Amino acid sequence: MSYETLEIAMDGPVRHVRLNRPDVRNAFNGAVVDELTLAFEAADADDATRAVVLSGNGKSFSAGADLAWMKEQAGLPHAENAAGAEHMARMFLTIARCRKPVVGRIHGHALGGGSGLTAAVDVAVCTETCVFGLTEVKLGIVPAVISPFVLQKIGAGRARTLFLTGERFDGREAQRIGLVHRAVAEAELDSAVQASIDELLSAGPAAVASAKELIRNVAHLSLEDAVPVTSKWIADLRATDEAKEGFTAFLDKRRPGWMS
Ligand code: COA
């Protein structure tokens, strides 16, 4: 499959997905929505992929939705407008649900949907000077399709300020409020991304996928309701071949097979 708006490259078990519309700061239009969805479905289905890095070529990670495309969509008959919006919402869901861990390499600007993509990945690493913002209100719209992903990372309280004011904030603040995992100096961005990848690759692949699913299944439960779910989860997981290998490797003082 060849992509027009993305660059895809494998580096061993790591799949790099790079937004590639640098002239418009990687704003996403319908083609990007289609291709990102396909790229993350492909990553999910590929046994050779153990982690995905999402990044943007050029000056900025992403300036969010392409405003020329948004204007075009707004002019369509309502059913088509609604179908396009659902397709965009499903792109974020496909990224967030990908069974392979997704690391975001965020630099320059990550505005509107760019902040949304940052929220949809598992481990976001950004530069301290990167500019974020849920800026949609400045355009007379709201951060609707990205809201579930952003709310999961920063909570409703912080979202009330940031969604309503549309104010911009830097990478340090993004780390403080939990939108990103780490904010680092520009020169350290690639090594910080690599450090997260190394951590992910040293973990059992099925365990990483299970950890992601665990969060989705448990986050909304009461402590009481969680008991049957989490106890079954660990009972099932600790009986897998991967867990047996993990326990045995530790007790034998050797590296587990998935690290060789
Ligand atoms: N949609 C469509 N085009 C966009 C875009 C967007 N979201 N963001 C940037 N572009 C285009 C600009 O129109 C410009 O096109 P031109 O070269 O034909 O004039 C080009 O990308 C470069 O943008 P520019 O503003 O000159 O670059 P910059 O590096 O100085 O600033 C941003 C980058 C991201 C800070 C600035 O472009 C911006 O604020 N964009 C809007 C972001 C936004 O509000 N996103 C929310 C979308 S819901």
Residues whose N, C-alpha, C, O or C-beta is under 5 A from the ligand:
A	BS01	COA	D23 V24 R25 A27 A63 G64 A65 D66 L67 A68 H109 L111 G112 G113 T135 E136
